[in-house]
Amino acid sequence: MKKKEKDWFKDRGYPHFSNKTPKSVRKNVLGYILNTKNIAKHSFSPLIFKEIKQRRYKESEFNGVLKRSHKKQNKKGKIVSNTKIRPILYATHIDAHIYSYYTQKIITPKYESYLKKNKLLSDSITAYRRIETDDKLKFKNNVHFAKDVFDEIKKRENCVALVLDIENFFPTLNHKKIKLAWAKILGYKSLPKDHYNLFKAITKFSYVNLKDLKTKNGHFDEKELAKHKKNGKHTFFDNIQDLLESDIVIHKNQKHNENKDCKKLRGIPQGLPISALIANIYMLAFDEAVINELTIKHNVFYRRYSDDIVVLCKENQIDFVEDFIINEVKKIELTISKEKTEKTLFKNHNNRLLSFKIKKDNTLQENFPLNYLGFEFYGYQTLIKSKNLAQFYREMKQTVKRKHKRVETIKEKYLLDEAPLFKRKVYRLYSFKGVKSRWLPQKGKEYDRKFRGNYLRYAYRAADDLNAPEIKRQLRNHWKILQTTMKKYDFSNVDNDKTI
């Protein structure tokens, strides 16, 4: 199996403020990017801002009592939603190509070359990188990274896993430190003009809220979009000047340092092709400090996946290790979230590795797992995180419900007594029948689409890679749940009387 090199050029389908760039113009785009003078004076367009909301059902404290809920009590005592909101900003097509090319072809090779000088350092940074598996046939993913940590715990047996999270990671990065770290990776004292223009674009960025572009009762103006399409433009406006002259508000990055004496902008947009790499480069000084002071001197195992940090140490090292990490993070002007810090003790008891949660009062809660990269590790078994599994079933049920609404609309429109549910897509997405990858034909398009399998495929592979057959047992009722969900609705081709 031959590994594919990641292509910097991607034909993005979304409308923006500049036109799409199909594969036919790739050569022209490359010619433009290769001229560093073009990039040095390139005018980057405003980004588009949107929010991705993730519903969460988790344990929260209410007046000193722990409860599982969709809500939580904030520091002021108010009850607020537990929903996680992730701000995403995405660039125009030509801007995205520039970010992508500089990321993959120029900066990443320099960054990887720097990491290769220190194997401990290279092994510790896992997110946003293409790391080969031991057999050199493919690249590692979350399952492999989780396995590395779990295997190390099994090897050490009696140890403590500390999981720490950096608060507001992307929105709080210091611009001066970004610039210095970026130049260091390139091997310069200051950024070349083309790189400096990219630096300015991701630090002094402007953006338009996607909601503001929905000018027709919360929807896009389809007539206006169709008019632009007739002119060969997949854009919200005919040109940038029309955007500037419209009533649409163009916002600017307003996040500042908390230091009252030095109110400088901070943060970079999350969602650009270059953002993840810049975040990794920013953390390089921290990574090196942990490796040099904790790993080499005190045999502490360290891994960082973006803003998620996990360290394995002895029980008597907990305070020392935690204080060191908090202080080193402060040096790069970031903050560790104390409420998200988790401490899990692993002990070998009667030839069985058990997990214990270390509570704030230092008491132990038995059989409480280490949560890491979507898995729950108990020492003697590994399971898929219950939240992820619940989300899979929730999406399954919502999909069937949406299809039922569509069927009811068709029945009403065409005065039908019965209408079927087209099961193939539902099975492909939410059952064992969709585990295999295959090519799917796309009507009216030159190329077929590769279907790479569903969530169950990922789970089954994780079970094999982690040597955790218990994961497959977690999913053994998925077919029964899917059939039960379909029976709740009036589909003409679903037998409600049939027993499972």
ABEGO torsion letter per residue (X at the ends): XBBBBBBABBBBABBBABBBBBAAAAAAAAAAAABAAAAAABBBBBBBBBBBBBBBBBBBBBGGBBBBBABBBBAAGBBBBABBBBBBBBBBAAAAAAAAAAAAAAAAAAAAAAAAABAAAAAABABGBBBBBAAGABBBBAAAAAAAAAAAAAAAGBBBBBBBBBBGAAAABBAAAAAAAAAAAAGBABBBAAAAAAAAAAAABBBBBAAAABABGGBBBAAAAAAAAAAGBBBABABAAAAAABABBBBBBABBBABAABBBBBEBBBGBAAAAAAAAAAAAAAAAAAAAAAAAAAGBBBBBBEABBBBBBBAAAAAAAAAAAAAAAAAAGBBBBAAABBBBBBBBBGGBBBBBBBBAAGBBBBGBBBBBGGBBBAGABBBBBAAAAAAAAAAAAAAAAAAAAAAAAAAAAAGBABBBBBAAAAAAAABAAAABBBBBBBBGBABBBBBAEBAAAAAAAAAAAAGBAAAAAAAAAAAAAAAAAAAABBBAABBAABBX
